[in-house]
Amino acid sequence: MVAFGKKLKERSIQEWQGYYINYKLMKKKVNQYGRQLQGGNLERRQVLKDFSKMLDNQIEKVALFMLEQQGLLASRLQRLRESHDALQEEPEISHIAYLKDGYRAVGHDLLKLLFFVEMNAIGVRKILKKFDKRFGYRFTNYYVKTRANHPYSELQQVYKHVGLGAVVGAVSRNLHELQNNQGSYLSIYDQPVLPLQDPVVDSIRAAVDRLTHSTNFLNFMAQHAFIMQQELPSPQDEEEAVEENRRYHFMSLLLNLVNTFLYMVNTYIIVPTADDYSMSLGAAATVCGVVIGAMAVAQLFSSVYFSAWSNKSYFKPLIFSSIVLFIGNLLYALAFDFNSIAVLLIGRLFCGLGSARAVNRRYISDCVPLKIRMQASAGFVSASALGMACGPALAGLLQTRFKIYKLTFNQNTLPGWVMAVAWLMYLVWLAISFREPVLEPEESHSTSKDSNNSEAVQDGNLESGIKQPLLITSEEIEEQVEDEDDSEEASEESRAPVNSIGAAYRLLTPSVKVLLLIYFMLKYAMEILLSESSVVTTYYFGWSTSSVAIFLACLGLTVLPVNIVIGSYISNMFEDRQILLVSEIMVCVGILFSFNVLVPYTVPQYVCSGLIMFVSAEVLEGVNLSLLSRVMSSRLSRGTYNGGLLSTEAGTIARVIADVTITVAGYFGRDMLLNVTLLPSLVTCVVSIVATCFTYNSLY
């Protein structure tokens, strides 16, 4: 793909040069501020005030020019509308062709305006990022949040392209009407919606797709899935957009989401009965921690090889995953008749080795068109949440016992039998309906190193592609130094994927490390709550398997409503870092309230504390991954060792340690199990809160 800086230079519109954002002037001011701050001649607050005012003025210049151009386009559309109305009274083929050419001409000028908006949006992003990097202050989040929804801010014109939608609709609708009706009085709204085969409209749609932002809820849900996006999509040619759409296959995406759902069901369906199954095989009830955690142990390794495998194929990893999960569940079910705890553990290990969540995330990131990627990402989270709720609920329904020949079917083995059948049916569906997408050729990866330097230089063309009327160009030496600085910055921000876990770790900033610690903490706390629920509730309250299943299912059903509230309302009222810190404190409150310090330990105390802990952890997970997706290096958006893999490994390690903790705590007796397992959760939570407070100013 051609570097964006080169495309920016090629597509800049000569007659509009005076209306682009003055990137080079603002970059000089950033460097000047840096020197003044080092010399003690300027206060930081004054810098923020001056730079905000300068950026406001630049955006106002762009926004007012956009409004002027929109008015000109609207006037031309109005004149065409008058001619169009006259055509309906006296249809003429030549007049229809004239109108089509007129609308296409407006469409071409609209495309120019859309590209103008896109280049200025990228310019704003780059200067904000440069400011953050130079001063170590997350100014970007403050600036966008304070101006994105303010009634007097012009930033909405740039990022939400207010008003352009009406122009896009008018051009598309009229061209569609002229092409399909040829002067007929029948409205296009009375007909089924058909795709309009017109290059101008296709190009407009592609440009609008790049600019359109999804709703807050979909953004929040997608970031919850942590399917990393590129910092900003570069403009794609019409051929590239067509190629991206050609790779998309709805049934394959659906199969990918079904795999996500089934795996989450497979993970949690055994939780209500794991302690009973362990005791029926002669082990202690607390061995359920090892049984549940065996799947997470294997997932530590499967995440890596599935992530690497997805570089070459998606179909083969999913086939392999389904086969391994079928075998794993079969072994889990047969362990009862073999009377072997070893077979039980091997079955769970096989289930973990079949974890294809890395492939699920990667498929959405690479093979789903940008315009629906956010919805697909939200679907990934929804499938996971639904699977988490359905797993325990399904276990609660499997309360029966019978034998077929020498095979035993009861509440302990039925989860294995049901999931084995489910994976076998999924395997057949997958083999019939999945379509392997066309992957990028190997040559594109092998030449990435050679192209890094040229891409870095081309990215520095942002300034040369956008000429500035207020720029004083007499100091050529200073400009050369600044261009070299841009080349170094672009080289540092290269999007080439890392090739080792060590290289990935070196890209982690202190803020990212704190966020990964928080992710570890919340996964540890949630695993303790869920995995020991059957043992704790049986000991203290005498709950049956059905009661435990209902409790866990109710917890799982809170996931989607909580995400809707946070994504649609709370995130609009508070900063992410504020929600992050409050959620951590609430998790800590839930943990403290869960301790057995009062006699007797009551059901309301356990249920309320568990609900507080679980809901707060869900909120914390969404906000935490939202922040991670923004502050993590763009080099971790692709390749084997990507950001999704790092977060998955952090969460999986937390689950493994939590399940081992439950088993070890069992040696102290079931009366001590609750307090012993909650103590590490409390310590980890307090440490994460302290770390968040120390890095609070850098969390945006």
N, C-alpha and C positions, 0 to 999 in steps of 0.2 A: 504494500500500500504506500502511495506517495506520502511523504512527510507533510504534516499539516501546514508547517511554516511555508513550504513551497506552494501549496495550494492557495494559501492566504495571499501570497504575493501575486500569483497569477490571476486571482479572481477579484482583487481589489478594484473598485470602480473609479476610474480616473477623475470623472467630474464630481465625485462625492468625497474627494480626499480631505477636504476641510471639515468634514462632519464626523469623521471617525474619532474614536477615543484617542487622546494624545498619550499614547503609551510611553513613548520615549521621554517626554517631559516629566511624567509622573515617576518614571524609573530614576531619572536624575534627582528628583526631589527626595526619593527614598534614600539614595546614596548620600545626599546632602544632609538629611536628617541623621543618618548614621554617624557621619563625621561630627556633627554638632553635639549629638548625645555623648559621644566618646570624649569630646572636649569639655563637657559640662556646660555648654552654652545654651542648652535648651532642655526643657522638662518633657518627660514622656507624655503627659496629659496634653501639653500644647501640640506635640507632634500628632497625636491622635485627632485632635480638633482640626488642625490645619489640613491634614491629609483627607479627613472625612469631607471637609468643605470642598477641597479640590476635586475629589472623586464625584461628589454630588454635582458639581458644575459640569464635569465632563459627561456624566450620564444625562444631565438635563439637555446638553447640546445634542446628543444622539437622539434622545426621546423627542425633542421638538422637531428635528429633521424627519424622524419617522412619521410623526403626525402630519407634517406638511406633505410628504410623499403619499401617505394614505389618502389625504384629501384629493390629491391630483388623480390617483387611481379611482377613487370614488366618483369623481366628476366624469371621467372617461366611461366608467361603467354606467353612469346615469344616462349619458348620451346613447350608448349602445342599447340600453334598456328601452329608450324611446323608439329607436329604429326597430327593435325586436317587437314591440307592441304593434307598430305599423305593419310589420311583416305578417302578423296573424290575420290582418284584414285582407291583405293581397299577397299571398305567398308567391315568392319568386325564388327559383333555385339559385340564381346568381346572387341575390341579396342574402340568401342563407350562407353561401360561401364567404361573402364579404363580412358578415357578422362573426362567423367562425374565426376568420383571420383577425378580426378586431379583438375578440376575447382572448385569442392566443397571444396577441401582442401585449395585452394587459397582463396575461399570465407570465410572460417572459420578464416584464418589468417587476412583477410581484416577486418572482424568483430572485431578481437582483436585490430587492429590498429584504427578503428573507435571509439571503447570504450576508447582507450588510448587518442585519441584527445578530446573526450567529457570530460573525467575526468580532463584533463589539462585545458580545457576551463573553467570548473567550478572552478578549483583552482585559475585561474587568476581572475575570477569574485569575488570570496570570499575574496582574499587578497586586491583587490581594494576597495571593500566595507568596509573591516575592516580599511583600511587606511583612507577612508572618514569619517568613524564614529569616529575614534580616534582623528583626527585633525580638524574635522568640515570643511573640505575643499573638494569640489567636484572634486577630482583628476581624478576620473574614466572617466568623460566626456572628459576632456582635453587629457588624455592618449589615449583613443580610437580614438578620432577625429584626433589627430596628426599622428597616426600610421596606421589607418585602410586602407587608400588609398595611403600611401607613398610607392614609388617604392622599397625602401630598407628595409621596415619593414617586419619582420617575423610574425607579428600578423595575417596577412591574412592567413598564413598556418594553424593557430590554429582555427580561427573563420570562415574562408571561405573554409577551407580544400581544398586548391588549389591542383590540380593534382589527388586527390583521385577519382574524378568523372570519369576519364578515366579508372581507374582500376575497379570501380563499373560497368561501362558500358561494359567492356570487359568480366567480369565474367557473368553478366546477359545475355548478347547477346549470348555468346557461349553456355551456358547451355540451353537457349531457343532454339537455333538452333539444338542442339543435341537431345533434347527431342522431338521436333516437326517434325524434318526432317529425323532423323535416317540415316544420310549420304547422303541425297539428295543434288543435286546441286542447288536447289531453295533457294534463299536468304530469310531470315525472313523479310526483308524490302519489299518484294513483296507480303506479306500476311497481312491480318488485324491484328492489335495489340491485342493479347490475353494475359490475365494474366498468368504468369508462376507459376504453382503450385509446388514450390520447397521451402522447409523450409529455406534453406540458403539464397536464393534470397529475400524471405519475410523478414528475419531478417535484411539483408543488407538494404533493403528499409526502414524499421522502423528506423534503426540507422541513415541513411542519412536524413530522414525526421526531426529527432531531431536536426541535425546539420545545415541543410540548412536554410539560411536566405532569406526572401522574398525581393522583390525589394523595393527601397526607397519609391516609390509612394504608394504601398500597405501598407507598415508600417505606412506611414503618414496618409493614409485614415483610417486605422484601429484604430490608436490612436485618430483620430478625432471622431470616434464612441465611444471611451473610453470603449471598452470591455476589461477589465483588464485581463492580462495574469499572470500566475505564474512567479516569477522572472526567473526561468530557469526550464524547464521540467526535471523531474528526469527520468532516463532510465526506460523504460517499458519492461516487458517481452513480449514474442511473444503472449502469451495468452491475455495480457492486450491490446495490439495493435489490435488484432482481435476483442476483445470486444468493443473497441472504434469505430472501423469501423462498427460493427454490429449495434450500436446505431444510426449511421448516416442514414438519410433518405432524399434524395434530394427534394422530393415533399414537405416534412414538412418544410425544410429550405426555399423553394420558397414561401410557404404560410406565413411563418414568415416575409419574406421581403415584400410580398404584403400587409400584415397588416401594416407594417411600412409606405409604400407608401400611402395607403388609409388614414391612420391617418393624415399624413402631408397634404394631399389634403383637408381633412375635416377641418383641422385647418385654412388653408389660403383661402379656397374657399369663405368664407363670408366676407373677409376683404374689397373688393371693394364695397360691397353693404350694409355693416352693418349700416352706417349712414343713408342711405335712408330707410332701414327697421325700424330703431328706430323712425325716424320722421313719417313714415306712421302709427305707433302705438301711436302717440301722445307724444313721448319723444323728448328730444333735440338730435341734431346730435352727440354731444360729448358723449352721452350715449353708443355709439358704443364701447367705451373703456371698459365699464362694460360687454357688450355683448361678445366682443372678449375675455376679461379676465376671464369670468366665467368658461370657459373651463380650463384655467390654475389653477384657484382656486381649482377646483375639482381634478385636476391632482396632487396637493400636497398630497392628501390623497390616491388617487388611486395608486400612485407610490409605497407607502409603502405596501398596502395589496397585490398588484400584485407581488411585490418582495418577500413577504413572501409566497404567494401561489405557486410561481414557485419553491419553495423547494420541493413541493410534486407532482406537475403536471404542464404540459405546455398546454395540450389540453383543459382542463376545463377553465383556465383563458382566453384563446383565444376565446372559445365559449361564455363565459360570456361577454367579451369585445365586441364581434360582436353584441350580442343581445342588450346590453346597448346602443351602438352607433346607432343601427337601431332605437331604441325607441327615443333617443335624437334627431336625425335628423328628425324623424316624427313629434315630438313636435315642433321643430324649423320651419318646413314647415306649420304646422297647426296654429301657433300663429297668422298669418295674418287673417285667417278666424275667429278666436276667438277674434281678436282685443285685444290681451293681451300681454303686455310686460313681464308679469310674466311667461307666458307659454314659451315665447321666451328664457328667462333666464334659466328656468328649463331645456329646451331642451339642451342648451349649457352646463349646469352643468352635465347632463347625458353624453354628449359627453366626457367631461373631466374625468368622473368616468370610462369611458371605455378605457382610455389610457393604453395600454399594452406594452409601450416601454421598461419598466423594464423586461418584459417577453421576448421581442424580443432580447434584449442584452444578457440576461441570457441564452437563448436557444443557441445562437451562441457560447457563452463562454463554455457551458457545453456539448453540444451535437454534435458539429461539430469537426471532426478530426483535429488535430494540423496542418497537412500538407496543409489543405485548409481553416483554420480558418481565416488567414489574408485576403484571397480573400472574404470570407463571410462577414468579418467586413467591408471591402471596399464596398461590395454590400449594406450593411446597410446604409452607408453614402450616397451612390449613390441613393438609393431608397428614402431617406429623401430629398435629394436635388431635385430629379425629382418631388416628391410630392409637394414640396414647390413652384416649378415653375408651375406645372400643375394646382394647386388650383386656383390662380387668373386668369390664362389663360382660364380655364373652365368657371369661372364666367363671363368672357367677352363674351363667346359664348352664354350664356343663356339669351339673350336679347329678350325675347318674352313674350306674355301675352295671356292666354286663360283660360277657366273654364271648368271643367268636373263635372257635377251636381253642388254641392255647394263648390267644392274645387277650389281654385284659384292657377293658375300657372303663376308666373311672375318672374322678375329678382331677387326678394327678396326671394321667396319661392322655386324656382327651385333648388338652391344649396342644400336645405334640402331634397327635393324629390329625386334628383339624388344620393346623398350620401346614403339615406335610401335604395334605390334599390341596390346600389353597395355593401352595407354591407349585405343585404339579400342574394345576389348572392355569396358573399364571405363566408357567414355562411354555405350555402349548400356545396360549394366546400370544406370548412374546415372539415365538418362532414364526407364527403365521403373520402377524401384523406389524412388527417393528421394521422400520426402514433405516438402514445405516446411513447417516448423513455423509456427504462428501467432505473429507477433511482436507486441510491445507497441505500442499506438497511439502516433502521434507526439505526441499531446497530453500524454502522461505525461512526455515529455522537455521539451516547451516550457514546462511549468509547474514544472519542477524548481527553477529559481532562485527563483520566488515562494514555494515551499514550504520553502526551506532554513531561513528564520528560524523558521517555525512548528514545523518538525520539531525544531529545536534546543531550542526551549522545551519541547516535549513530551518530548524525551529527558531533560530535567532533572527530569521527574516521577518518576524512579526513587526519590528519597527520599520524595516524598509518597505514592507508591503502596505503599511498605513502611513502615508506621508502626513506630516504635521505642519499646519500653518503657523503655529506659534513657536516652532523649534528654531533655535539659533544654531547653525551648523558650522560655525567658524572654528571650533575646537575639534579638529579631526582626530587628534591623538586620543582625546578623552572618549570619543565615540568608538575608536578601535578597541580601547580597553573594555568599554562597556559591552561591545559585541563579543569579545572573548569571554567576558563574565557570563553572558547569555549562553555561549556555547558550553561552558563548564557546567552551568546550571542545567541545561538540557541534557548533557551527558549524565549528570548525577540522577536525573529523573527519567533515565532510559527505561522503557517499558519491557526490556528483554527479561524473560523469566529467570529466576535464580535456579542454580543447578545443584544445590546441596542444602541440607538443613542448617549447616553452619552459616552459609551465606544469607539464608533467610533470617536467622537469628540476629545477624549483624545489622540488618535493616530495621530492627525493632527499636523504636525510640522509648525513652522512659515512660511516656504516656501509654504507648501500646503495651508495654510490659505490665503496667498497672491494670489495664483493661483485661489482659489475659489472666492476671491474678484474680480479678473480680469474677471472670467467667469460671475459673477453676473453683472458686469459693461457692458460687451459686449452684454449680453442678454437684459439688460435694454435698451441700446441704440438702438439695432435692433428692439425691440418691439415698441418703441416710433416711429421710422421711419416708420415701416410697418402699425401699427394700426391706426395712425392718417393721413396716406397718402391720404385717400379718402376725409377727411374733409378739410385738408390743400389745396390740389390741386383744390378742388371744389371752395373753398373760394377765392384763389388767382388767379387761372388760368381758372376756369370754366370747368374743365375736366369732361368728361362723365365717366360712369362706365367702358366702354370699354378701354378708355385711361388709367385709373388707373390700370385696369387689365393687360394691356400690359406693363406698367412701372414695376409693381411688378413681372410679369413673367420674364421680362428681368433681373431684379435683381437676381431672383432665378436661372436663367440659367448661371450666372457667377460662381456658387459654384464649379462645377466640373472642369472647366478650371483653376480656381485659384488654386485648390488643386493639379492639375497635375503639374502646374508650380512650386508651392512651394515644393511639394513632390519629384519631379524629378530633379530640378535644384537649387532653392534657398537654400534648406536645406543642399545641399552638399557644398555650398560656405560659409555659415554663421552658427554660433552656434544658437541653438534654443532660448537662452535667448536674443541674439541680435535681432533676428526676432521678438521676443515677445515685446521688448521695442519699436522698430521702429513701429510696428503695433499699439501699444497703442497710440503713438504720432500721427500717421496718423488718428486714430479714433478721437482723440481730434481735429485735423485739420478739419476733416469733420464736426464735431459738430459746431466748431467756424464758419465755412463757411456757415452753415445752418441758422444762426440767421438772422432775418429780421431787419437789421440795415440800409439798403439802400432802397430808394423808387424810383421806384416800385420794388417789389420782382419779380425776373424773373425766367422763366422756366429753362434756362441754369444753374443758380445758384442752384436751388433746385435739379435738376437732377444730376449735377456734385458733389455737396456736398453729396447727398444721395448715389451716386455710390462710392465715396471715403470712406464714413462711412461704407457702407455695405461690400464692398470688404475687407477693412482693418479688420473689425470685423470677417469676415470669416477666413482670414489668422490667426488672433489672436486666434480664437477658436481652430483651428487645432493645432497650436503650443502649446497653453495653455494646451489642453488635452494630448498632447504628453508628455509634462513635468509632468503633473499630474500622468500619467500612470507609470512614472519612479520613482517619489519621494514619492508616496503614499505607505503606509505600505502594505505588501503582505497579511496581515490579512483582508484587505478590498477587496480582490479579489473575495471572495465568501460569501455566506450567505445573509440574508435579508438586513442588513445594510452595503451594499458594496459601493465601490467607485463610481460605476455608479449611485447608488441611491443618494449619496451625491451631485454629480455634477448635476443630474437631479433636485433635490430639490432646489439647489442654483439658477439654471436657471429659474425654474418655479416661485420661489418667486420673482425674478427680473421681470418676465413678468407680474405677478399679480400687483406688485407695479407700473409698467409702465402704465398698463391699467387703474388703479385707478387714477393715475396722470392725464391722459388724460381727464377723466370724471370730476375730480375736477377742472382742468384748464379751463374747458368749462364755469364755472361760471364767469370767468374773461372776457368772450367774445371771439368769434372766431378770432378776430384780435390780441389777446394776446396769443392764444393757442400755437402757434409755439414756441415763446420765453420762455413761462412759462414751457413747457415740456422739452425744450432743456437744461434749466439751471441745473436741477438735473443730467442730463446726463454728462454735462461738469464738475460739481463738483466731481461726482463719478469717472470720467475718470482721472482727475487730482490727486485725492487721490490714485488711483491704480498705476499711474505712479510714484508717490513719494514712495509708498510701494515697487514697483519693484526695484527702485534705491537703497533702503536700503537693500534689500535682494538679490541684483544682483549676488553677489559672490557665493551664495548658490543655485542658480537656474541652475541646469544642468539636 
